[in-house]
């Protein structure tokens, strides 16, 4: 019997891509974001923290194949619990598929959580659209910052790949800390 970890592996990759999407969006929409930091897989799937490592937002990312509310219910509760432990301005839940319940219905049941809305107005971003969504924000960032010389498809894809490599390198560095003699536990390194 062959066991595949493709869903877990893909889920972690998607999580990093969603983090990149959110960071790009912050850079476009929030002038203060230049001083923020991205924290990967520590407080939550990812978090945005300030220079003093005080959490500004927590982000839970789910790339489940299901659209049933019940498939996500425990994760919603987990994010609510994390918000109690690590109070911050926002706790976002990112979906890869539309849920059977609306954003309003979910937020009524879990009032401390915001279902993340993407630039296109959707409350989800499918796995096969995340790269395009990131590239859209990169192009928008270039336009907003008068970097039109870079605003071509080839350079946009190159930029996305380089930014994703930075995220992967950070995750590997965190894991490497755990492998060192007397190394940090994964949670400490993250």
N, C-alpha and C positions, 0 to 999 in steps of 0.2 A: 504494500500500500504506500502510495506517495502522499506525503503531507506537504502542503504548500503554506508558506507564510506570506504569500503575496498580499492578502488583505491587510495584515498587520504592517508589513513593510510599506505598502501603498498608503496606509493610514498615517504613518509617521511622516512620509514624504509630503502628503497632502497637508498635514498639520504645519509643516515648515513653509509650504507655499502660502497657506492662509495667513500665517504670521507675516510673511513678506508683503502680501497684499495689504494687510492692515497698516504696516509700517509705511508703505508708500502712500496710502491714503492719509495717514497722519501728516506726512511731510507736505502733502498738497493742501490739506485743510486746516492744519493747526500750526501757527507760527512758532509756538513754544516747543513743538515736537523735536526740534534739533537737539534739545538737551535730554530727551528721553532715552531710555535703554530698552532693548528687547531682551527679556529673560525667557529662555527656552526650557520647557519641561521641568519646572521646579515648583513654583506656587500653583501652577495649573499647566495646561498644555503649552500655553505661552502667556506672558504677562508683559505689560508695559509698566516700567518703573521710572522714577525720577533719578537724579544724580545721587541722592541719598539712599537709593534702593527702597523707597517707599512706593508701594504698589498704586498705580493709577487705574489700571484695568486688568481684569482676569479674563482669560479666553479659553473656553472648552470647545474643542473641534471634534466633530463626529462625521465620519464618512461611511456610515452604515448603509447597507443595501435596502433597509426597511424604511417605509414612510409612516409606520405605526407609532403613535405617541408612546405606547407602552414600551417600545424598544429603547426609548431615550429617557424614560421616566427616572431611572436610577441616576443617570448622568446629570439630569436637571437638579436632582436633590443633592448630588455631590457638589455641584457648582454652588448651590445655595449654602451648603455647609462650609465650603472654602471661603465664601464671602464673609461669613461670621468670623472665621479664623484670621482672615486677611482683608479687613475692611478697605474699600476703595470706592472710587466714583462710579464704576460700571463693572458689571459682570456680563460678558457676552457669550452667547452660545451660537456656534457656527454649524450650519447644516450643509451637507453635500447634496441632499435630496429634499424636495418639498415634503413637509409633514402633513399628515391627514388633518391635523388641527392647524388653525390659522395662528399667525403671530400673536394676535390679540387674545385668542383662547389660551395659548401656552403662557403668555405673560400674566393673564388673570390668575392662573393656577400657581405660577411662580413669579410673583410681583417684583422680586429683587433681581431677576434675570432679564436681559434684553436679547431677543433673537436678532442676530446681526443682519443688517440690511446692506446688500452690496450696491455698488454705484448704479446698477441697472434697475434697482428697486426690488429685486428678488430677495427673499429671505433664505436663499440657499445658493450655493455655487457648485455645480456638478464637477466631478473629477475631470471630465474632458473639457471643461471651460476655464479652469483656474489659470492655465498658462495665458490664455487670451485676455483674461481679466487683469492679470498682472501686467501684461504688455500694454494694455490700454492705459493703465496708471503710469507706467514708465513714460509713454508718449506724452501723456498729459503733464507730467512733471517736467519733461524737456521743454514743452511748449510754454508752460507757466514761468520757467526760469530762463527763457530766451536761449535755449540750447538746441535750436533748430538744426544745426549742423549734424547733430546726433540722431535726429528724429527720422530715422529710416528703419525699415523692418529688420534689416540685417543687424544693425547696431542695437536695436531694441531687444532682439532675441539674445544677442551676446550679453547685454546688460543683465537681462533676467537670469541667464545661466550663471553669470559671475556672482550675482547676489544670492542665488540659491546655493552656490558652492560655499559661500561664506557661512551660511546657516548650517550646511552639512559639516563643514570643518569645525564649527563650534560644538556640534553634537559629538563628533569624534573626539575632540579635545576633552570634553566633559567625561566621556567614557574612558579615555586614556588616563585621566587622573585616578580613576578607580583601579586601573591595572598596575599602577606604580606600587612599589614596595611601601607598605604603610600608607597607601593612597587614600584619598578621600572616598567616602561613600558617594554613590551617584547623586543622591539628593544634596549633599554638601557641595559637590563640584558644580552642580547646576545652579 
